[in-house]
């Protein structure tokens, strides 16, 4: 069976969230590639897949925020599922990280595995391999991705709070 070249990949979500995190700031393929630690050609291919899926406009510059939020709220957990793994050192994510850690108090910690991380918790594989490094210098992107992770791995209450917060951030940005 041949996989379509137009199927979404995890890095497509990362790139769209990066564009959202940039707000009204102008961006170029090469700057997105550099800031996310991926190649320019992968950014271009990603934007083509997102255009095909209706998640970005025909000019590949403006994110279709309504379609993206619909996908994130109802599809991300099925398209890119994740189960907490072993206890490792890393960077906090999901309900253990901002902004949810102020709303949800839990002894359970989830982390993206990262050797230089300062926290220990159950491993959550990030959407893409460069996520941790890309978020170390981009708080907006970090918070968007932690909300997505809460949807991917959280319990019902955590998911609902994350969905509400993510919707506010994406639609009102």
Number of C-alpha atoms within 10 A of each C-alpha: 3 4 6 7 10 14 12 17 16 15 19 22 22 22 21 22 21 23 20 21 20 16 12 9 8 9 13 12 15 15 13 18 17 13 15 23 14 18 14 16 12 15 21 15 15 24 25 22 19 26 20 15 15 14 25 21 16 14 9 15 16 14 21 17 19 13 14 24 20 13 15 21 20 13 15 19 18 10 14 13 14 18 11 15 13 11 15 19 20 22 25 27 28 29 29 23 20 17 18 20 15 10 13 14 10 9 8 9 21 32 28 27 23 17 10 9 15 11 16 18 23 21 24 26 18 21 22 15 15 15 19 21 13 19 19 11 11 15 13 16 22 24 21 24 24 26 29 26 27 26 29 24 19 22 11 11 12 18 21 15 19 26 20 12 15 22 20 12 16 18 13 8 12
